[in-house]
């Protein structure tokens, strides 16, 4: 049976994930946006302004966890790709504490004359939420006297003064209670709670989250949030033909029971950082992820906008997931650092479940790491360079670019 030393940290994660939140009221009349910026002229010639790719949504697009390029419980230096200021997006600090808007996000594409603006926030749902003094901006037009602003309002303001060509959206997962699910499943594995060691997939409360009625409700909320993204762009002076909205589905962060490389519970817990029963690994892939992504897909269909493309990332991390066969932790890889050649092929692309603090943060758990973020970048980059109608699926190729980052491919 795994040791119980991390139970206090897990309790903190459970409290963070399950703290009752107050849905922030969305004011009826959002702030007016600035007039949309237009290219100026000089000497009779138009000056080219950079276009922008803007990210809105939750932690799977904000860059949460992107600081780390591999998993270790030892010296973090060898896997610290972005450094301690990874999430300081505004002059050495976070513009919204806890949002973890990484300096490199899925919108940082490296294409000529194409900038990136990251407005997403870790923990964000379809609506803004207040939990005590903590504000998490959702995809709405929320504003208050303390300076809190919803992401749709932030998008409206940014798009009003910049030329935005693409808006990339990841939303819906937190409306299913992603953080609570992870905490309960890990807690069941280590025996934290009155039920002892139990699979979370056997918990009726967990299963009720994915019941038909709740799925319909989340799908409606997700579609409404996408509609507000479109409204923000209209208020900023854009027609549908002026930009593309790319809606992402969620990647699978965990292997199935047949693909996990640790058979012993203690190894799975201590070495791998993947404290999940076989039954929960299978349920996470076959039920939870499938249902969440089907909800996102249905929300896009319900929106029915001609300028929206669904980019399916469900299999984007396949072969490089946490504790999956064929890849390893940083210590087991015997690499000198994350910069070593072929590091992206040998290391996992998903952060382990963290029970410790400093330099790791609990909220970074089970999110795409630096390599996972780079894979997502390549998926979006390919879609921007060669647009496709309606939908595309992004898959790994097993190849690396000259800079060592993953090379992906799009399938129709």
Secondary structure, DSSP 8 states (H G I E B T S, - for coil): ----TTHHHHHHHHHHHH---EE----SS-----------EETTEE----EEEEEEESHHHHTTTTTBSS--SS-GGGGBSS-TTTT--BTTB-SSTT----SS-TT----TTEEEEE---TT--SS-EEETTEEE--SS--B-TTS-B-HHHHHHHHHHHSEEEEEEEE-STGGGTHHHHHHHHHHHHHT-STT-S--GGG-HHHHHHTSHHHHHHHHHHHHHHHHHHHHHHHHTT--GGG-EEEEE-----B--TTTBS--SHHHHHHTS-----HHHHHHIIIIIIHHHHHHHHHHHHHH--TTEEEEE-TTTTTTSSBTBTT-B-HHHHT-S-TTSTTHHHHB-SB-----S-SSS-GGGTTSB-HHHHHHHHHHHHHHHHS--SSEEEEEEEEEE-TTS-EEEEEE-
